[in-house]
Amino acid sequence: MSSKEELIRYILVGILNTLFSYLWYAFFITIGLRYPVALLFSTVLGVLFNFKTFGKLVFKNSNNQLIFKFIGVYTFLYFFNITLIGFLKQISTDLYLTGFISIIFSAGLGFILNKHLVFKTSY
């Protein structure tokens, strides 16, 4: 599969995954959790869902042993998001908006990290 096809699949599956994670984030904010906790819970749920969708649908890889590398990438992305939301809160106090903006940035970074660190193929 070409990198272009992979990127297109990543974007399409990423939209599904982003919606899944964001809806959980919004739910947790709505029930009164602070944004770091809401982000943590939505990230944990998202990691489990995303591992399967990205692995099978984007990178054509069903190796469950890669979950540990995937968790490592998402741990990094969690702290990246916490930092970015903290910065964005200085511009806007709307945690729904700052969470959404942060997801956009982390999606691009997530593709690069997953492609080259988790689901890499030997060339």
C-alpha positions in Angstrom: 0.0 0.0 0.0 1.3 3.4 -0.9 2.0 6.1 1.7 -0.7 8.2 0.0 -3.3 5.4 0.4 -2.2 5.0 4.0 -2.6 8.7 4.7 -6.1 8.8 3.2 -7.1 5.7 5.3 -5.5 7.3 8.4 -7.5 10.5 7.9 -10.8 8.6 7.4 -10.3 6.2 10.3 -8.9 9.1 12.3 -12.1 11.0 11.9 -14.0 8.0 13.3 -11.4 7.7 16.1 -11.4 11.4 16.9 -15.2 11.5 17.1 -15.1 8.5 19.4 -12.5 10.1 21.7 -13.9 13.6 21.6 -17.4 12.4 22.5 -16.0 10.7 25.5 -14.0 13.8 26.4 -17.1 16.0 26.1 -19.1 13.5 28.1 -16.6 13.5 31.0 -16.3 17.4 30.9 -20.2 17.6 31.0 -20.4 15.4 34.1 -18.0 17.7 35.8 -14.6 16.1 35.6 -11.5 18.4 35.3 -10.0 18.4 31.9 -6.8 16.4 32.8 -9.0 13.5 34.1 -11.5 13.8 31.3 -8.6 13.6 28.8 -7.1 10.7 30.6 -10.3 8.6 30.6 -11.1 9.5 27.0 -7.5 8.7 26.0 -7.6 5.2 27.7 -10.9 4.4 25.9 -9.6 5.8 22.7 -6.3 3.8 22.8 -8.2 0.5 22.9 -10.5 1.5 20.1 -7.8 3.2 18.0 -5.3 0.4 18.3 -7.7 -2.0 16.5 -9.0 0.5 13.9 -5.6 1.9 13.0 -3.9 -1.5 13.0 -6.4 -3.3 10.9 -7.9 -0.6 8.7 -4.9 1.7 8.1 -1.7 -0.2 8.5 -3.1 -3.7 7.8 -1.5 -5.1 10.9 -3.3 -7.2 13.5 -0.3 -7.9 15.7 -1.6 -7.5 19.3 1.9 -7.4 20.6 2.3 -3.9 19.2 -0.2 -2.6 21.8 2.7 -1.7 24.1 4.3 0.6 21.5 0.9 2.0 20.7 0.3 2.8 24.4 3.7 4.5 24.5 2.8 6.7 21.6 -0.6 7.5 23.2 1.1 8.2 26.6 3.3 10.8 24.8 0.2 12.2 23.0 -1.6 12.5 26.3 1.1 14.7 27.8 1.3 16.6 24.5 -2.4 17.3 24.7 -2.4 18.3 28.3 0.4 20.8 27.6 -1.4 22.1 24.5 -4.8 22.5 26.2 -3.1 24.2 29.2 -1.5 26.7 26.7 -4.8 27.1 24.7 -6.7 27.8 28.0 -4.8 31.1 28.2 -6.4 32.1 24.9 -9.9 30.6 25.4 -11.5 29.1 28.5 -13.8 26.9 26.4 -12.6 23.4 27.2 -14.6 21.9 24.4 -12.9 24.1 21.8 -9.4 23.7 23.3 -9.9 19.9 23.4 -11.0 19.9 19.8 -8.1 22.0 18.6 -5.6 19.9 20.5 -7.0 16.7 18.9 -6.3 18.2 15.4 -2.6 18.7 16.2 -2.2 15.4 17.9 -3.8 13.6 15.0 -1.0 14.6 12.6 1.7 13.8 15.2 0.0 10.5 15.9 0.1 9.4 12.2 3.9 10.1 12.1 4.6 8.2 15.3 2.3 5.3 14.5 3.6 4.9 11.0 7.3 5.0 12.0 7.4 3.6 15.5 4.5 1.3 16.0 3.2 -0.2 12.7 6.5 0.3 10.7 7.2 -2.2 8.0 10.6 -3.2 6.8 11.5 -1.7 3.4 
